[in-house]
């Protein structure tokens, strides 16, 4: 899940959350995809 932050920093940050058991590999896949996406911006 991705959330737009909260409190004073809402709208300037985002939070990532998982919805169950994650492994180092699945978290790394997420971070790699996020890195790739941000690079394209």
WOHUWO-V489647 format. One line per field, one symbol per residue. ss: DSSP state (H for helix, E for strand, L for the rest). A space follows every 50 residues. Layout:
BEGIN
ss: ???
END
This chain:
BEGIN
ss: LEELLLHHHLLLLLEELLLLLLLHHHHHHHHHHHHHHHHHL
END
